[in-house]
Amino acid sequence: MSTNQTIYIGTSGWHHKEWLGPFYPGDMKEEEYLPYYSRRFNTAEIIKSFFQMPDREQFQRWAERTPDEFRFSVKATRYITHDSRLMPQPSRVENFFKAIEPLGDKLGPVMFELPSDLEPDEELLDRFLKQLPSDAFRYVFQFREDGWFNPAVRQVLEAHNASPALIEFQDEHTPRMVTADFVYMRLHGPPADLNGKTMDQTLGGWASAIATWHHEGKDVFCYFHEEGPTAPQNAMRLADHLNPTEREAMPDS
């Protein structure tokens, strides 16, 4: 197995004031959040880009304030996925990729969350992927309809080295369909009132899956998408559940 396969564990976003105290020091200023976060995690999922696209200068500042090995996954703008429903004007696609360009080598996968009422259509998916830049980009699709997890869609994803987002929330679980040289997970830990043993069992199961994919030669990107300070806490606990070999695959940030 190549030694270049990497495990990335982090959270969806980092700019959360409710993390002050439980995660960030209570007197920390907002501009210090990302440098502090990036010393503890090696990746973050940028989700504000779905609602309001940051400008190039913002992406440049984020890149400058994080270590070399840090990776940002970016959620694509809703104008591509929801307004255009995977049939966007070329200018919208071009503007999106131009905005995230300053991330450079720190860009992780680009994630497209599909509308919940978009019916499975492998031909539409294939046409859309062919419209995207192909060089050195990794693409992820969060399917909101279980029908997308079918053999025809799998074939399209495999042809483009694209991946479904593997969702494991409290009320939503997708099949663990692996179609690329990387795996993309979005997780939500059990409710806070469950006992520690239940949480440890959940984290242990996820850690086991991550270890399996890593040994199969996959990069793994894993994000806790939770409200409140449980997201960074669970991300750190998940990293602790990996054995020393897997932890070595997490670059220091």
C-alpha positions in Angstrom: 0.0 0.0 0.0 1.2 3.5 -0.8 2.3 5.5 2.2 0.6 8.6 0.7 -2.9 7.5 1.7 -4.2 9.9 4.4 -6.9 10.0 7.0 -8.5 13.4 7.5 -10.9 14.0 10.4 -12.5 17.3 11.3 -15.8 19.1 11.4 -18.3 20.9 9.2 -17.2 24.5 9.8 -15.1 25.9 12.6 -16.5 29.4 13.1 -18.9 28.6 15.9 -19.2 30.9 18.9 -20.9 28.2 20.9 -17.5 26.4 20.9 -16.1 29.1 23.1 -15.3 27.4 26.4 -15.9 23.8 25.5 -13.3 23.9 22.6 -11.9 27.4 22.0 -10.5 29.3 25.0 -13.2 31.5 26.4 -11.4 34.8 25.6 -10.3 33.8 22.0 -11.0 36.3 19.2 -12.9 35.1 16.1 -9.8 35.6 13.8 -7.9 33.2 16.0 -10.4 30.3 15.6 -9.0 28.8 12.4 -5.3 28.8 13.4 -6.3 27.2 16.8 -8.6 24.7 15.0 -6.0 23.7 12.4 -3.5 22.9 15.2 -5.9 20.2 16.4 -7.4 18.9 13.1 -6.1 18.4 9.6 -9.2 19.2 7.7 -12.4 21.2 7.7 -15.6 21.2 5.6 -16.5 24.7 4.3 -20.3 24.8 4.3 -21.1 28.5 4.2 -20.3 28.4 0.5 -23.6 26.6 -0.1 -25.6 29.6 1.0 -23.3 32.5 0.3 -20.1 32.1 -1.7 -17.0 33.6 -0.1 -14.8 35.7 -2.4 -11.3 34.6 -3.6 -9.7 36.8 -1.0 -11.5 34.9 1.8 -10.3 31.6 0.5 -6.8 33.0 0.2 -6.8 34.1 3.9 -8.0 30.7 5.0 -5.2 29.0 3.0 -2.6 31.3 4.5 -3.7 30.7 8.1 -3.5 26.9 8.0 -0.5 24.4 7.9 0.7 23.0 4.6 -0.9 19.6 5.2 -4.3 21.0 6.0 -7.2 20.3 3.6 -10.5 22.2 3.0 -13.4 20.3 1.5 -15.9 22.8 0.0 -19.6 22.5 -0.3 -20.7 23.8 -3.7 -23.1 26.7 -4.0 -26.8 26.0 -4.1 -27.0 27.9 -7.4 -25.4 24.9 -9.1 -27.2 22.1 -7.2 -30.6 23.5 -6.3 -31.4 26.4 -8.6 -29.8 24.8 -11.7 -30.5 21.2 -10.5 -27.2 20.0 -12.0 -27.8 21.8 -15.3 -26.0 25.1 -14.5 -24.8 27.7 -16.9 -21.1 27.2 -17.6 -20.4 30.6 -16.1 -21.7 29.5 -12.7 -19.4 26.5 -12.6 -16.5 28.6 -13.8 -17.1 31.3 -11.2 -17.3 28.7 -8.4 -14.0 27.1 -9.3 -12.4 30.5 -9.8 -13.4 31.5 -6.3 -11.9 28.4 -4.6 -8.7 28.5 -6.7 -6.6 30.2 -4.0 -6.9 27.1 -1.8 -4.4 25.5 -4.2 -3.0 22.2 -2.8 -5.1 22.6 0.3 -8.3 21.9 -1.6 -9.9 18.6 -0.7 -13.0 17.2 -2.3 -15.8 19.4 -3.6 -19.2 18.3 -2.3 -22.5 18.7 -4.2 -25.6 18.3 -2.0 -28.5 17.4 -4.3 -32.1 18.6 -3.7 -34.2 16.0 -1.9 -36.7 16.0 -4.7 -34.2 15.3 -7.5 -35.0 11.9 -8.8 -32.2 9.4 -9.6 -30.8 10.1 -13.1 -27.5 8.6 -14.0 -27.4 10.3 -17.4 -27.9 13.8 -15.8 -25.1 12.9 -13.3 -22.8 11.8 -16.0 -23.4 15.0 -18.1 -22.8 17.1 -15.0 -19.5 15.4 -14.2 -18.3 15.8 -17.7 -19.0 19.6 -17.4 -16.7 19.9 -14.3 -12.9 20.5 -14.4 -11.3 17.1 -14.3 -7.7 17.7 -13.4 -6.8 16.9 -9.9 -10.3 17.5 -8.5 -12.3 15.1 -6.3 -16.1 15.2 -6.4 -18.6 14.1 -3.8 -22.4 13.9 -4.1 -24.7 13.9 -1.1 -27.7 12.1 -2.4 -30.9 12.9 -0.6 -32.9 10.1 -2.2 -32.0 6.5 -1.5 -32.8 5.6 -5.2 -29.5 7.2 -6.2 -27.6 4.2 -4.6 -28.1 1.9 -7.6 -25.7 0.1 -10.0 -26.1 2.6 -12.8 -25.1 5.5 -10.6 -22.3 3.5 -9.1 -20.9 2.9 -12.6 -21.0 6.7 -13.4 -19.3 7.6 -10.1 -16.6 5.0 -10.7 -16.0 6.2 -14.2 -15.2 9.7 -12.8 -13.5 8.7 -9.6 -16.3 10.4 -7.7 -17.9 9.4 -4.5 -21.2 9.5 -2.7 -21.2 11.2 0.7 -21.6 8.4 3.3 -24.1 9.8 5.8 -24.5 8.5 9.3 -26.8 10.9 11.2 -29.2 10.0 13.9 -32.1 9.7 11.4 -30.3 9.2 8.1 -28.0 6.4 7.1 -26.8 5.8 3.5 -25.3 2.6 2.1 -21.5 2.5 2.4 -21.0 2.5 -1.3 -17.3 3.1 -2.2 -16.6 4.2 -5.8 -13.4 6.1 -5.8 -9.8 6.2 -4.5 -11.2 8.1 -1.5 -14.1 7.9 0.9 -16.1 10.9 2.2 -18.1 10.6 5.5 -20.5 13.0 7.2 -21.2 11.9 10.7 -23.4 12.8 13.7 -22.7 11.2 17.0 -25.5 9.7 19.2 -27.6 12.0 21.3 -25.7 13.6 24.2 -27.9 11.8 26.8 -26.7 8.3 25.8 -24.1 6.7 27.9 -20.4 6.8 27.1 -20.4 3.1 26.2 -22.9 3.6 23.4 -20.8 6.5 22.1 -17.6 4.5 22.3 -19.2 1.7 20.4 -20.4 4.0 17.6 -17.0 5.7 17.3 -15.3 2.3 17.4 -17.4 1.1 14.5 -16.6 4.2 12.4 -12.9 3.8 13.3 -12.9 0.2 12.1 -14.5 1.2 8.8 -11.9 4.0 8.3 -9.1 1.6 9.1 -10.4 -0.9 6.5 -10.6 1.7 3.7 -7.2 3.1 4.6 -5.6 -0.4 4.3 -7.4 -0.7 0.9 -5.4 2.3 -0.2 -8.1 4.9 0.1 -7.8 8.5 1.4 -10.6 9.1 4.0 -12.3 12.4 4.7 -14.5 12.4 7.8 -16.5 15.4 9.1 -18.7 15.7 12.1 -21.8 17.7 11.2 -23.3 18.6 14.5 -24.7 21.6 16.4 -22.8 22.7 19.5 -19.4 21.7 20.8 -19.9 18.0 20.5 -18.6 18.1 16.9 -14.9 18.8 17.8 -15.2 16.6 20.8 -16.4 13.6 18.8 -13.9 14.3 16.1 -11.0 14.1 18.6 -12.5 11.0 20.2 -12.8 9.3 16.8 -9.1 10.0 16.1 -8.3 8.4 19.5 -10.1 5.2 18.4 -7.8 4.7 15.5 -4.8 2.4 16.1 -1.3 3.8 15.9 -0.9 2.8 12.3 -4.0 4.8 11.2 -3.0 7.8 13.4 0.3 7.9 11.6 -1.7 8.5 8.4 -3.1 11.7 9.9 -0.5 14.5 9.0 0.3 16.8 11.8 -1.5 20.1 11.4 
